[in-house]
Each structure stands twice: as structure tokens, then as C-alpha cells.
Amino acid sequence: MTLDFVEILDVGPRDGLQNEETLLATSDKIALISRLIDAGIRRLEVASFVHLKLVPQMADAEAVVAGLPARDDVTYVGLVLNEKGFERALETKNHGGGINEIGCVAVVSDSFSQKNQGQSAEESVSISLKIMKRAVAEGVPVQVTISASFGCPFEGEIDPARVVEMARQLAEGQPREIAIADTIGVAVPVRVEDMFFKLQEALPHIPLRGHFHDTRNTGVANSWAAVKAGAKTIDASIGGLGGCPFAPRATGNVATEDVAFMFERSGVKTGLDLDKLISSAHWVGELLGGTTPGMVSRAGSFPT
């Protein structure tokens, strides 16, 4: 480990909330985003531009974006799954501020891609490439996530070679970064290291990001393994909120406060205020009617 800093991209306002039954008010979502910024987060996934009937929690995407704090030092990411979603995200820039980074999604397995996006795996690559090329032409930074990279809830194990080949295809769209997602939380550190080493060898010019769900309690360890193998950024969700509506039994993302604690105690800076993260996890947990699953927000910081 030679890295002295790791960027944490908080996906809580989007990926964290999308599977929650309690619908938060637009003002509460904006307040959560403000809290995360105050805690030091400088890159956030704030909304997804998807069909409101499929993901009701994201029905107010435009309203959330319109209320975002005006910050030159913060990157607001909008997730899109098709060109219509891209056009909605792009439209937010016409009203001042708006989304300043586009996130696309491709899926390795056909079965999960059909459930999640109504596309085959091949179609998800093709659509992501179209969106990325349009974003580049518009001068908007764009990145892409490869979902179900370590396992599919319907097809089982995923061959790492399929992920590497999909990453090669997606690289043609000139993404600023490629994220590798353990969407259902089945990855383990040895497989994470192997995957990221393979991707670095295949695409040494493209930064890599890790996205891990903590379904089987391996999210923190996998985050460490990814950074050890070359990832520059780790996705996390405040309080460990999250889960995919289309993946059976998939629980939340690895908690932002858990990842920050682990890296900071290991001598890797994150730029985050752990006490403010813990406070934010408690705050959003109360809004949602219970405690959040993150461990550090329950145990507290150390030393106290």
C-alpha cells in the first residue's frame, strides 16, 4: 500500500435511498447532501434519472438537483440508464448549476441486465457508449459502472474475463473512470485484488473505482483490497443504506463511516470528518424510522 489518500464517493442520496420504503421529502434529501458536504465529501451521487414508477424514491430527481448547494469544489453525479435519462440530466444544467458528472451503467449478466434495465448485457454496453459519446461531445464528464462484476443473483459466478472484455469495450467511450460493482455482495478480497490487477493491466490509462455492497459483511475488506490493487476511489453510502430493487436479498452499500474509519486508522487520508459522518448516519436513520446498518455509527469513533 503506497497510496496516502483515497477518494470516497458517497452514493447514499441515490443508491442508499432508492430501496427504502420511506419516501424522503425533497428538502430532506437536500439536507442530507449538505450534511455530507459538511463532513468533507466532495463527490456525491445525488439522483438517478429513471422511471418514477420503477424507482419512486427518485421521482423528484430534478427538484433535488435544483436545490443543491452551489459549490465549485463538489461534483454532483447523476445516474442514467438510457438516452432519455441522459437528456433529463443534461437539462438540469440549463437552469444553472445542475449535474456536473454523468454516471452510466452496464451489466455483465444478461439476466440481471434485463431485470435492472430492460436491456441485454450487450445492449447495456451499446447504450452506455452512446451516452458517453454524447456526454463527451457536450463537455460533461462521464463515467461508467460495470454491475454484477463478481456474481449475478440469477446466473451465479461471473468470469473475470467477461468483466475485462466489457471494460475494454466501454473504454472506447472515453469514460473518466470505470467502476467495478459487487452489486449483490458476493466478492471477497482475493477476487477483488485479482479483478483490479487484471483491469489495470488491460486498461492502465483509465482510473478504477470500487463499488461494494456489504450483504455478506465483506464490503470494508473488499474496499481495502481494491485500493491495494490500484483503485483510486471507493463508493460508500452514509449509514450503509442501500440495496438494489431488482436484486433479491441485496442489502446496503458499505457504510461511508466504516470505510472512512478503516482507511484513516490505516494511515490513508480521506479528508472526511468521522464524527460528522456518524451524526449524519444517525440523522438519516431517524428520518427513515430506525437505525442504519453501518457499524461505526453504532459503536462510535475511537479514541473517544
Buried (B, 14 or more C-beta within 10 A) or exposed (E): EEBEEBBBBBBBBBBBBBBBEEBBEBEBBBBBBBBBBBBBBBBBBBBBBBBEEBBBBBBBBBEBBBBBEEEEEBBBBBBBBBEEBBEBBBBBBEEEBBBBBBBBBBBBBBBBBBBBBEBBBEBBBBBBBBBBBBBBEEEBBBBBBBBBBBBBBBEEEBEBEBBBBBBEBBBEBEBBBBBBBBBBBBBBBEBBBEBBBBBBEBBEEBBBBBBBBBBBEBBBBBBBBBBBBBBBBBBBBBBBBBBBEBBEEBBBBBBBBBBBBBBBEEEBEBBBBBEBBBBBBBBBBEBBEEEBBBBBBBEEBEEE
